[in-house]
Structures are given as structure tokens and as C-alpha cells.
Amino acid sequence: MLVMLGVAACSRSPTTQPAPASGPRPGLSPRETVTRLIEARETGAYHQMTPLIVPQRSADVLATLLAVDDFLNANQQLCEVVRRQVGLGLAQAIDRSRLAYDLDIFSRYVELLDETVTGDTARVSFLVDGGLPARYARLRLVEGTWRYDPGVGDYQQLAEAFRRMARGLRLTIDEIREGRLPPEELRDNPARLHEEVRVRLRPGLKMLPAPPSPDGDGG
């Protein structure tokens, strides 16, 4: 599942060496497929992602990523409002973008490593922020094309979690703009804004999946 700590991309050390495919494969390789997905995500070219994801998961993945984008946009807007009206230091302190940093192959600062192909399935190893151990993205060959398979999971809940957090941050923006959180009071008492953000994020945070255990096997 495409979740906060890459459950589908397990965090164990590799146990097999990359193996060649059983025969020639047309189109993109598994590693190239993941690269193309990451590039499309970074540029917002979501229409290019659908044919690179297994059909039964593509709509779920895209809906989740759009919800994450909504959250990141709201977070950026809040930081900008606080920076302009309160101060740079508090804007940096309330930045919650890190909540969207760890999203399997769509995490921040992904470094792709090797690919391992076994018949019609493949794994691409990668690092997130240079951290070990390596994680793995699973792909399947569908009608001659390698497609990313994030696995099963409650994607609707994950997307709704990010949408709720986005709404909470925008409510905080409204309170600052409308004077219910006066900038001068926030300068004198930064803890008030921290608490406001914490309370507004809590409903969405409670919906996020728990991190997997360090030695767990997500696939």
C-alpha cells in the first residue's frame, strides 16, 4: 500500500541478486518505469502515470497523490501567511510538510538502486533521504508493460486523512486573516499557533496508518 512509510516497499536488506528477465521486454524497464513515475509526479503530469500503474490501483494512487498535493499546498499557504504577518521563525516552526515526505517511491529525495526481475514480477530497490536499509517497489508485467503495484490498502482513508489535514490548515489560515488569531498575539505567544495547528491536524493524523515495525516485511 502507498502509505506514510512505504509499507509496500519493505525495509529489509536485499536477499536476492538482480536477475535478468526471462526474455526480451518491450518498452520501459522496471527501473525506468519508476523513474518515469517519479518525474511525472514532480511535474504534475498525472495523466502520464495511469498507464504505468497496475489498472486496479491507478485511480487510488492518483487520488491519494492529489490529496497529498492539497495538503502540501495548504501547508505552504499557511507558512506564507505566518511568514508575512507574524515572522519567519514561526513560519518555519509550524511547517508540517514532513508529513508527506515518506510516500514509497513518491517520497522526498528518492535514490533508485537496482532492479530484480523474476518472470512477470520485478522489484526496484531505492533509498529515501539516503537512509538504509533499502526499500523495494514492486512491479508487474501487464500486457507487455511494467507497471508499479503499490499493493492493497485503504487508499480512500489515506486520501481523506490528507484532505482533512488540508482543511484544518486552511481553517487556521482563515483564523489569522480574520483576526481570531491576531498576529501580534502569536508573536508574543507562539505556543498558541502550535496548539492551533496541532488541534486542526489531529482528525487527519488519527486516520494515517501506523508505521511498520523496523524488521517488518511489507512485501
Buried (B, 14 or more C-beta within 10 A) or exposed (E): BBBBBBBBBBBBEBEEEBEEBEEEBEEBBBBBBBBBBBEBBEEEEBEBBBBBBBEEBBEBBBBBBBBBBBBBEBBEBBBEBBBEBBBEEBBEBBBBEEBBEBBBBBBEEBEBBBBBBEEEBBBBBBBBEEEEBBBBBBBBBBEEBBBBBBBEBBBEEBBBBBBBBBBBBBBBBEBBEEEEBBBEEBBEEBEEBBEBBEEBBEBBBEBBBEEBEEEEEBB
